[in-house]
Amino acid sequence: MNADILVTYAMSVPAILLAVAVHEFTKALTSTILGDTAPKNDRRLTLNPFNHFEPIGFIFMLFLGFGWGKPVRTSGVYYKNRKLGTVITYTAPILANIVFSLALALLNGLILFYLKDYLDYEVSYYIKRFISIFIQYNLNLAVFNIIPVAPLCGNRIMTAFMTPNNALKVTQYEKVFQIILVMLMLFGFVGSVINPIINCFIDFYNSLIWILFY
C-alpha cells in the first residue's frame, strides 16, 4: 500500500466520523424541536462523533464508500402530526449532509482562488484534499440514506406513508432487505447506481465555484 493511499485512508477516518455526526445530530435536533425527548435522553443531541459511532457502518464507509452511523432513536408519539414529523425528521439529515457538502465546496473554492497565496503549497494541498474527501462522504451518506432499507432514513420516510399493517410487514422482512442491500454493496451494484448521482452534485459544485470565484 503506497503512501498516497495511506493518506487517503487517514483523512477518510475523521471525514466519515464528522459526516456521520452531522447526519445523526441533525436527526436528533430535528426530532427534539418537534417535541421528541428520546434523543436528549439517549445523549444523542450532540456533535460528538463518538456518540454516533457504529463500527460496522464505519467499516463499510471506509472500504466501500457507503455506510451508516448509530441510528438516533426517535419517537413519533411526541409529534403533533406523526406522519409529517417523521418525514421531516428523516429528511432533514439528508438535506443537512448536502448543504454541508456545498458549504465545504465553497470553502475549497475560497482556498483555491483567494487563500492559496497565503498558505504553504503543501498545506493548501492537504487541506483541499481533506475537504474534498469530506465532501464525498457527506454526499455518499446523503444519497445512500435515500434507500428505503433500515436503518437508513429512506426506510422511515417510506413507512410513514404506509398503513400500520404494511409498515409492520416491511419490518418483518427488515433483516432480509438488509442482507440483500449488503450483498448489493459488496458486489458494487449500489455504487454503480449512487456514484453517478453524487458525480452530478460534484459537477454542479465545481461549476458553481468557477462562476463565483473565477
Buried (B, 14 or more C-beta within 10 A) or exposed (E): EEEEEEBBEEBBEBBBBBBBBBBBBBBBBBBBEBEBEBBBEBEBBBBEBEBBBBEEBBEBBBEBBBBBBBBBBBBBEBBEEBEEBBBBBBBBBBEBBBBBBBEBBBBBBBBBBEEBEEEEEEEBEEBBBBBBBBBBBBBBBBBBBBBBBBBBBBBBBBBBEEEEEEBEEBEEEEEEBBEEBBEBBEEEEBBEEBBEEBEEBBEEBEEBBEEEBE
